[in-house]
């Protein structure tokens, strides 16, 4: 299946089958895919927390606004977090990145205000989201990216010291009655000529 076909079939699942689970083998593949996610200067300022435990999912679901039921019913919940401690990030890149990458950070990013540095770090995590969603679709796994979470509560529950949860992704398999699937609700996107210029 080519990527255009995958893009047309992918959608945000609203209702999951609570019985069908993503296999351990596929979770291992997704872990490796997350590890291989792209980021500027290979900065990798992230942590991914994969939750299958029903009790813990229910605890997180309770602090997820309107996403509670889908989190409870989904097979797994994946929480995407950004490093929130700049000194921790600087230590990480000094130990793991080549000199050129560290020099780039020190020259162009480190002089910026803290809020801008953290915004840049968080942007890298969003790059991994697109990579992950595409991977799930290629593996016939349904997904729901969700910014509607109480990040401070997530950090507390998951004990994410030094990291800030940004969003979560429920993964699993759609309930056949999910009204949001493309066979029921056709995909809606802006016309190409409104959003793409070729110069």
N, C-alpha and C positions, 0 to 999 in steps of 0.2 A: 504494500500500500504506500503510495507516495505521500509527501507531507501535506500537499493541498487537500487531499482526501481526508487525512487525519484532522486538519484544521477545520474542515467542514463538519466533521462528525463530533468534534469535541464541544462540550457545553458544561455549564456549571450545574451540577446535579443538586437537586433540591430535596429529593426523597430517596433514601437508601434502603436496600434489602438488608435487614438486621441480621440475617442468618449467614449469608455468603461472605466469606472472609478472603482477604488477599493472602496468598500463600507465602510461607516463610522464604521460599526461593525468590519470589518476586520482590519481597521486602529487601532481601540482600542485594538484588539488582538495583533497586531504587537508592539504597544507601551508597552504592558505588557511583551512581549517576549524580547524586547530590555532592559527593566528594569531588567529582570532576567538573562541577559547575564553573562557568567563566566568571572572572571578576577583573576589574581594572588593576593593572600591575600584579596580577595574581595575588591580590591582597587577602582574599578569603576571610573577611572579618565576621565570621558567622558561627552559629551553632544550630544544628537541626535535631530536634527532639521528636522521636517517633513513639507514639503511645498506642498500645493495643489493650492495655488493662482497662476493663470496663468501669471499675470503680473510679479510677483516675480520670478516664474520659468523662464520666458523669460529673465529677467535681469541676473539671474545666468547662464542660457544657453549661453548667449553672452560672458561669461568669462570661457567657458568650452571646448575650442579648438574644436576637432572634434566630441564632444558629444552634440553639440547644438541641433540638430533636435530631437534626442531621448529624451532629457530632455523636450523639448517643447511638444512632443506628449505623453509622459508618464503621467500616472494618478497623481503620486506624485514623489517628489524628497526627499530623506532622506540624510542629511548631517551628517557625523560622525566626531566629533571633540574631540581633546584631551586637557585636562587641560595643559596650557602652562605657568602657574604661580606656581612654586614649593611651595611657601609659602601658596598659596590658597589650594593646594593639601594637604599639611601637616595639615592645619587647618581642612580640611574635614575629614581626617582619624582620627584625634585626637577626633573629635566629634562623629564619627559614627562607628569606628572599635574597636574591643576588644583590650585589652592591648597587647596580644601576637602578633597581626598583626602589631600594631604600633612599637613594639620592633623589629620585623623583618625588617621593613622599616628603622628604625633608625640605626640598626646594619649593614645591608648589602647593603642598597641602598643610604641612605643619604650621606655617605662618598664619593660616586662616583662623578666625574665631572658632572656639570649641563647637558652637552650634553648627557651623558649616562643615567642620571635619566629621562630626557625627552624622550629618545629613549625607555626606559622601559615603560613609561606611554603610549606612542603611540602604543607599541606592544599590550597592553591590549585592545585597541580599535579595532585592527585587529582581536582579538579573537571574539569580538562581531559581526564582519562582517560575519564570517563563520556561526555562530549561526543564524544570521538574514537571510542569503541566504537560508539555509536549511528550515527555518520556512516559508519563502515565497513559496518555492516549495511545501511544505506540504499543503499550502492553495490555490494551483493553481494560484499563483500570479507570473508573470514573473518579472525578475530583471536584472539589468545591473550595476555591480560595476565599478566605474570609478575613477581612480587616475588622469585622465586628466582634472584637474580643476586648476584655478588660486586661490590658497588658500588664498592669501592676499586679493584678491578682494572679495572672499566669506566671509571672516571675516568682511570686511568693510560693505558689503551689509546687512549681517545678524546681525551686531553689536555684534559679538562674543568676547566681552572683556574677556581676560584671557583664551581664548580657541583658539586652532589652528585647522582649518579644515584640515583633512587628505585626505578624499575621499568622494564621494557621491554615492548613489545607486538610480537609476531610477527604479520605480516599476509601474506595470500596466499589460496590456494584449497585447500579441503579435499581430502584424498585420499578417493576414494569408499569406501575401506575404513575410514575413521575411525569407531571404535566409539562415540565420544562424541557424535556428531551426533543431533539430536532424533528423526530418523526411526528410529534404532536404540535410543537411550537417551532415553526421554522426559524432558523438563525437570522437575526436582523443586524445588518452592518451598513454603514454609510457607503454611498457609491464611491468607486475607486477614484474618479476624477475630482471628488471633493477633498480627498485627503492625500493624494499622491501627485507630486509634480515630477516630471522627467525633464531634465534640462540638458 
